[in-house]
Structure formats: C-alpha cells, structure tokens
Amino acid sequence: MIQLAIAASASQQYRGDVELTVFSPDIDVLVLAVANYHLLPGNTSLSMASSVIKIKPIYKALGEKRAQALPAFHAFTGTDTTGRFARLGKAKWLQKYQKADGDMVTAFYMLCKEAELSEDVFTSLARFVCSAYCPNGVNISNIPELRWHLFCKNMAENDRLPPTVGAVRQHIMRVHIQAYVWGQSAISHQTFLYPLKHGYHKDTCGQLKLTTTDVLPAPKAIIEMVRCQCKQIVPRRDVPVVSRT
C-alpha cells in the first residue's frame, strides 16, 4: 500500500506520458492497483514472479465502480486475513461478481469507503452469497430459505450449505475491517475500525477471537434432531430380544 500511495502522489505531480511498473508477487497488490488505476498513470503494470500484467485492460473490463469495489470483493471471498467459503474458489466467485447487480457492487464499494454500514449492505451481500450457492435453475435470494431448500432437496452436507445469516453478518463485519484499510491504500494517513465492534471479541484470557455467529444456525428443535443412517437395527444390550421361533 505504501508503494501505491507514493505512486498515486507522484502521478499527480508528473503529468503526461508516464510509465509506472510496480514490482510485487502479491495478488493483493494487483487488486489494489486495479482499484486505484484511476489515480495512476495510464501505462501502469504489475511485474509479478512470472509475468508483467497491464492494469488498464482489467480496469476497463470490470468498469470503474466494479474495479474500485474489487478490494472488498477480494477480502469477502478469501484472503490471508479473512475467512473463506467452503468448497467455493475464486474463479466461481469472480464469475458471480461480474454478473452482480448494481446493489451488490455498491455494497462492496461501501465496505471500502464507509466506516458505518447500512442494513442494505448486509442484505445485498447476503443475496450475493445466495447467488453462488444456488443450483442451476434455482433463484432464491434469502439465506434461510436457500439453506432449507438445499437441506430438504439434497440432504446436503453442512459444508455444502451456505453460511447462516448470523455467520455471514459477522464475516461481513470482519471483511469491513480489511476492505476499509485497502480503501485507503492510495493515501498516507489512514483510519482504522475497532475490531471488537466488527466481528471479534475477547475471550476470558483477553485474547482477540473471531465471533463466528450471534444467532443459532437453525431452530433449536432441528439442532437437537438426529438423523440415523443405520442400515440395520442393532438391539440395545439392556433390552432382551424376543425370538419369534
């Protein structure tokens, strides 16, 4: 981020035909370069370990708003500092991001730019999660309804279901911390969000821990329900077996 802040500052001083090459093997730097391309020289590229990537084509393909929201999307779908969604890789998430509607893109943008989030942000990002977990031909934008649909139709394993509403909300708040930092990557003096108000808590030893959820993942009756998959009846040892012969 220091590199980008210096580059953005230099770009404002030296107008004209300027070429900028940033040397980094880190995908995070590529994401930040794309998001801040509007502040950088037109001929900006990133030299990575095995290739040199031009930033302009990526920026143009995404469009201005989607490109500037890219750091939040990157943090939301999994980085070194944020959690990842089970069984879903970046390729699938990127396909969904390219098709995301305006409200979803705005929600990601707000994670980068605003210290306080509205409920609309949480609602739009929950719909984005649903878009990735919905099977072909199914259009459900409500997480509890989608979880129930997948459970009833396929008896899906737990890690194949979308996270609960409570888990997604806590994830969004933690992503907000990282995205808000990246949203300030082109400036020298940044402000930060308080972790204890954004998806973290302190345990009894005073250590900072993730808050996984703030609500039950399902009604209590369902949580307590056990589904037996035994193929034959095994009699209990304390109950006598009566022979029919």
C-alpha positions, 0 to 999 in steps of 0.5 A: 500500500505504501508503494501505491500511495507514493505512486498515486502522489507522484502521478499527480505531480508528473503529468503526461506520458508516464510509465509506472511498473510496480514490482510485487508477487502479491495478488493483493497488490494487483487488486489494489492497483486495479482499484486505484488505476484511476489515480495512476498513470495510464501505462501502469503494470504489475511485474509479478514472479512470472509475468508483467500484467497491464492494469488498464485492460482489467480496469476497463473490463470490470468498469470503474465502480466494479474495479474500485469495489474489487478490494472488498470483493477480494477480502469477502471471498478469501484472503490471508486475513479473512475467512473463506467459503467452503468448497467455493474458489475464486474463479466461481466467485469472480464469475458471480461478481461480474454478473452482480447487480448494481446493489451488490457492487455498491455494497462492496464499494461501501465496505471500502469507503464507509466506516458505518454500514447500512442494513442494505449492505448486509442484505445485498451481500447476503443475496450475493452469497445466495447467488453462488450457492444456488443450483442451476435453475434455482433463484432464491435470494434469502439465506434461510430459505436457500439453506432449507431448500438445499437441506430438504432437496439434497440432504446436503452436507453442512459444508455444502450449505451456505453460511447462516445469516448470523455467520455471514453478518459477522464475516461481513463485519470482519471483511469491513475491517480489511476492505476499509484499510485497502480503501485507503491504500492510495493515501498516507494517513489512514483510519482504522475500525475497532475490531471488537465492534466488527466481528471479534471479541475477547475471550476470558484470557483477553485474547482477540477471537473471531465471533463466528455467529450471534444467532443459532444456525437453525431452530433449536428443535432441528439442532437437537434432531438426529438423523440415523443412517443405520442400515440395520437395527442393532438391539440395545444390550439392556433390552432382551430380544424376543425370538419369534421361533 
